[in-house]
Amino acid sequence: MTGRLEGLRAAVELSPDNHALRLVLAEALFGDELLDEALTQFQILLEADALPTDQLVAVGWMALDQGRLALSARCLERARKAGVTEGTVPLRERLQDELAGDGVARRADGPQVDDEDADGPTIARLVDRLDQVTFADVGGLDAVKKAIHKQIILPFQRPDLYEKYGRRAGGGVLL
């Protein structure tokens, strides 16, 4: 262990709510390839809502590579809520590949990992929720959302109404 890491650990222990200091410790641990301990520090930052938005996807990948699927799913969900788009799709796809239908992840390089977290929902439910984006998640663009709803969604929800007035479902909207 380096003296620098020991000093950072001692400083974080004295000031556990100093998120900037904890972030420096996590990055130093990562740099020294102490990934499990680095992920623990990143998880504390995530739970305190102090993990920088630009690091959410990277931490999600690191957690996934270390088999910490619940942490990876939380990072992915937080990134989605923060509006991060770069890198989230491949992370989500890889996370879904790691999950089996029964909520248990099967890793080729290790034992089965139960994704049930003592204080949260299962990873499968977290990943499923990523596909439930609604118009409420899209900021602005009210005219475009109304056009899509009127021309595409409503005809499929109420085909009887459109039949009555001789209108067809489908078509398209140029964005």
Secondary structure, 3 states (H helix, E strand, C coil): CCHHHHHHHHHHHHCCCCHHHHHHHHHHHHHCCCHHHHHHHHHHHHHCCCCCHHHHHHHHHHHHHCCCHHHHHHHHHHHHHCCCCCCHHHHHHHHHHHECCCCEECCCCCCCEECCCCCCCCHHHHHHHHCCCCHHHCCCCHHHHHHHHHHHHHHHHCHHHHHHCCCCCCCCCCC
